[in-house]
Amino acid sequence: MHDLRDVGGTPGGLGDFLLGLGMAVVGLYLLFDRVTVTGGYWAFGSYGQDRSFGLTLIPVMAGVGALFYNGRSVLGWLLFGGGLLAIVAGVIANLQMHFQPSSLVNTLIILGLLSGGVGLFFKALRPHQKT
């Protein structure tokens, strides 16, 4: 039976584990807080030439029609599910993410918290001296 202070099956390390986890979570939060996400033009498969969103609705409409005709239609479910999957993939593919302007000090604090937290987190998995 292991003690709760034995992180990762090695003796000791609970303090390093919790401190590292907390630092990494705060660093990730601050990093993600500085990122702006916006939507772009629908250019799925056309490399920005035109907006071909309407083409992805064809399988969805065909699937809905097949399902209204026969609710157990495997082809209808495949068309409907595949069409929805293509729409979700297109929306995700057209997101644009930008890092907001930030001072060097803030950026170093964010990256220091993140990398230091990850380092402490993995240090906790190594055996420690019991005191």
N, C-alpha and C positions, 0 to 999 in steps of 0.2 A: 504494500500500500504506500503510495507516494504522499508526501506532505504537500499541501496547497502552495507552499512557497517554492516547490521544485518545478520550475517552469521548463517545459519541453522535455521532461524526464531527466533533467540534470539537477544536481543539488544547488539550491540557492537561486538568486537572480530575479526574484519577484519585484523588487524595487526598480531594477534596471528595466524590466519588462514593462511595468506600469508607466514609468517616467518616459521611456522611449515611445510607447504607444500614444501617450498623451501629447508628446512633442510632435510626433508624426501626424496625428489627427489635426492639431492646431495649425501646423505648417501646410497641410493639404487644404484645410479650410481657407486659410489666408491666400493661398495660391489660386484656388478656384474662385475666390471672391474677386480677384483681379482680372478674371477672364470674362469678356463679353461675347455672348453667342447671338448671332443674327441669322436670319434666313436669307438665302440668295434666290436667284432665278432658277426655275426648274429646268435643269439641263441634263437630266438623267439619260445617259447614252448618246447625247448629241453634242457634248463638249461645248456648251454655251451657244450653239448656233441658233437654236430656236427653243421654244417652250413646248415640249412634247408631253405635258402632263396628261392630256386627254387620252393618249394612247394607252396609258396604264389603266384607264377606267373600263376599257373594252372587256378584258377578262372578268372583271368584277361584275359588270352588267350581264355578261353571258352566264356567269355562275349563278347570279341571283335569278335570272330567268329559268335556268335549268332546275334550280331548287324550288321555285314556285311550281314548276311542272311536276317534279318528283323530288320530294324532300330527302330521299335516300340516294339520290344520284351521286355516285363517287366522282364523276367528271365535274358535276356542278360544284361540289365541295372543293375539289382541286383548283378549279378556275377561280372560285371566290377567294379561297385562302391564298393562292399564288398571287392574285391581283392585289389583295391587301398587303401581302408581304412586299411586293414591288413598290407600292405606294409608300410604305413605311421606310423602305430602303432608300427611295428617292428623296424623301424628306430629310433623312439623316445625312445622305450624301451631299445635300445642298446647304448644310449648315456651315456657317463661317465663324471661326473663333479667333478672337484677337485679345492679346494681353494689353490691358489698359496701361497707360503711362504711369510709372511708379518711380519713386526715388531709389537710388542705389542702396541706401541704408535699409529701406523697407524690403527690397528684393533680397538683399543678403540675409536679413533676419528670417524671411520666409524660407529661403533655401537652406539656411543654417538649421532652423527648427526641423525641417523635413529630413535632411540628411543626417543630422545628429540623432533624431528620433529613430530613424531606421537603423542606424549603427547601434544604439543602445538596445533596441528591440532584438537584434541578432546577437548582441553580446550576452543577453540574458539566456540564450539557448546553450551557452557554454557552461561547463561546471564551475561553480564558485566555491571558495573556501567557507565552510560553516564556522560561525563564530559563536 
